[in-house]
């Protein structure tokens, strides 16, 4: 899985803002939404590599949110697997808008059996 990567996009709406998430009082892309987008890219990066009955869960993230993003802007999150240790996966991610960095960081996930969770 090392090197597996994916990119996802989001057009920022009012539902994605710091106001909507309760993480601030300005109408810009919320940091928790940035992290969710990075996780979405990580999940997509490994989807085809998981065996039947497997899923992954996030266990750690380090995020640097460095640029505000207005409602209506389109952001892209790209995540790439940089390390695989047993069931653990470490991703590096970037979130960009128009070629400018909005956020970057690392994210860790663990591969687990889907049956461990209630349906």
C-alpha positions in Angstrom: 0.0 0.0 0.0 3.0 2.3 0.3 2.5 5.1 -2.2 -1.2 4.6 -2.6 -2.9 8.0 -3.1 -6.2 9.6 -3.8 -7.6 13.1 -4.2 -11.1 14.4 -3.3 -12.7 17.8 -3.9 -15.1 19.9 -2.0 -16.9 23.1 -3.0 -17.1 25.0 0.3 -20.7 25.7 1.4 -22.2 27.4 4.5 -22.5 23.9 6.0 -18.7 23.6 5.9 -17.9 26.8 7.8 -16.5 27.4 11.2 -19.8 28.9 12.2 -21.7 25.8 11.2 -19.2 23.5 13.0 -19.1 25.7 16.1 -15.3 26.0 15.8 -15.3 29.7 15.2 -17.4 32.7 14.3 -16.3 33.5 10.7 -17.8 32.1 7.5 -14.7 30.2 6.2 -13.9 26.6 5.9 -13.8 25.0 9.3 -10.7 23.2 10.5 -12.7 20.1 11.5 -14.1 20.0 8.0 -10.6 20.2 6.6 -9.6 17.2 8.7 -12.6 15.3 7.6 -11.7 15.9 3.9 -8.1 14.8 4.5 -9.5 11.6 6.1 -11.9 11.1 3.2 -8.9 11.2 0.8 -7.0 8.7 3.0 -9.9 6.3 3.0 -10.2 6.6 -0.8 -6.4 6.0 -1.2 -6.6 2.5 0.4 -10.1 1.4 -0.5 -9.0 -0.9 -3.3 -6.2 -2.4 -1.2 -8.3 -3.6 1.7 -9.5 -7.2 1.8 -13.1 -8.3 2.1 -14.4 -7.5 5.6 -11.7 -4.9 6.4 -12.0 -1.2 7.0 -9.8 1.4 8.6 -10.2 3.8 11.5 -8.4 7.0 12.2 -6.3 7.1 15.3 -4.2 10.2 15.0 -3.9 13.4 13.0 -1.6 16.4 12.9 -3.0 19.3 10.9 -1.7 22.7 10.0 -4.5 24.9 8.7 -2.6 27.8 7.2 -5.1 29.6 4.9 -8.7 30.7 5.2 -11.1 29.5 2.4 -14.3 31.3 1.5 -17.7 29.8 0.8 -17.9 28.9 -2.9 -14.2 28.0 -3.2 -13.1 24.6 -4.4 -10.5 22.7 -2.3 -8.7 19.5 -3.1 -7.4 17.1 -0.5 -4.7 14.6 -1.5 -3.5 11.8 0.8 -0.7 9.4 0.2 0.4 6.4 2.2 4.0 7.1 3.4 4.5 4.2 5.9 2.9 0.8 6.6 3.7 -0.9 9.9 1.7 -4.0 10.5 -2.0 -2.9 10.4 -1.0 0.8 10.9 -0.9 3.3 8.0 0.7 6.7 8.0 -0.5 9.3 5.4 0.8 12.7 4.4 -1.9 15.0 3.1 -2.3 18.4 1.6 -5.4 20.5 1.0 -5.1 23.2 -1.7 -7.2 25.9 -3.3 -6.2 27.1 -6.7 -2.7 25.7 -6.2 -2.2 27.4 -2.8 -1.8 25.3 0.3 -4.8 25.6 2.7 -3.6 22.8 5.1 -1.1 20.0 5.4 -0.2 17.3 7.9 -0.1 13.6 8.7 -2.8 11.1 9.5 -2.7 7.6 10.9 -5.2 4.9 10.4 -5.4 1.2 11.5 -6.8 -1.6 9.4 -9.4 -3.6 11.4 -12.1 -6.2 10.8 -15.5 -4.5 10.0 -17.2 -7.1 12.2 -15.7 -5.3 15.3 -18.3 -2.6 14.8 -22.1 -2.9 15.2 -24.1 -2.5 12.0 
